[in-house]
Amino acid sequence: CAACQQPVAPDAPAVFAARAGYSRQWHPRCFVCCRCAEPLVDLIYFWGGGAAWCGRHYCESLRPRCAGCDEIIFSEDYQQVEGLAWHNKHFACLECETLLTGKPFTLANASLLCPGC
């Protein structure tokens, strides 16, 4: 098994990932996302950097995820603060929903607040 390094019995099920090459195989329980360890046997997987990824984490490795709506940001025009990213339309105060682009704000527990709130 490419993950646990234990033998895969000849009569046991094994996972082969075409993108990884057929020289590698995994026990079904060992074929998991390299980031979150979600089992990938019954899911679409992505291969990158020599490892298997679930869809969510593979996309996050390529593009940022909006802290406001939890969707991938495909635009090049977005706001980023302290490792978090927002679509421009979601870069707003959590309480009053005032857009904060170019305005003062506070970031508390991944939530944006305007000075008034």
N, C-alpha and C positions, 0 to 999 in steps of 0.2 A: 504494500500500500504506500502510495506516494506521501501520505500524510503521517500515518502512525509507524511506518516502517516495519509493520508486522506482515507475515505472509498472508496472501489471500488464497484460501483453500480452492483447489481446482473445481470442486462441486458447489462452491458458494457463489452467490451473485457478486459481480464486480462492476464498477463504473469505469467506463472509458470516456474521456473527453476529447473529441476530435481536434479541438483547437490546441490541446496540450500535447498532442501526438499520441499514437497508440502504444508507445513504450511505457506509458504511465497508466496505472490503474489505482482505484481506491475501493475500500470497503464502502458500501452505501452510506453508512453512518459517518464516514470520514470525509465525504465529498461535501464540504461546507464553504460558505463565504469566508474569505480571508479576513474580513473586517468584523462581521457580527456573528459568525459561526452558525448562521441559518443553514439548515440542510438544503442542498440544491438538487437532490436526486429527482424530484418531481417538478422542478422549476426551470425556467430559462436561465442559463448562467452566462456570464461574460468571462472572457479570459484576458488578463492584462497583467503585465509585470511578473509573469511566471506563476500566477495564482488565479483561482476561480473567485468570482465576485457575484453577489446577488445584484439584481438590476438597480436597486436603490443606491447601493454604495459604489457601484461602477460609475453611475451617472454623477454622483457627488465627487468622484475622483477627477472628473473632467470639467465640471461646471459647479458654481456655488448653488446652494439651496436657500431660498428666501426664508428668513426668520419670521416673516409675517404670515405667509400662506403655506409654507412647507413645499412649494413647487420649485423645480429646477429653474434657474435664471438663464435664459438663452441670450438675452440682450447683452451687449457690451456696456450699456448705460445702466448702472445700478449703484447703490450706496453700500459702502462697506465700512464697518466700525468694529474694532477689537475682534477680528476674526469672524464676525457675523456679516451676512449680506442681506439686502432687501431690494425688491423691485422698487423703483422710484415711487410708484403709487402706494406702496405699503410702508414707506419710510415716514411714519406718522406717529403722533402721540397716542399711546394706548388708551388714554382716558377721553380726550376731546377730539381725536382724529385729525388734528391740525397737521398738515404736511410739514415736515421738519427740514427739508433740503435747504441748506444755506442758512438755517436758523439755529439758535442755541438749543441744546437738548441734554438730557441726562439718560444714561443707559444703566438700568438697574435690573439685574436678573434677566438679561436678554430682552428687556422691555424698554421701549423708548418713551420718554416723558418730556413734555415741554416745560419751561420754567414755571408756568402758572399751575400746572398740575403736580 
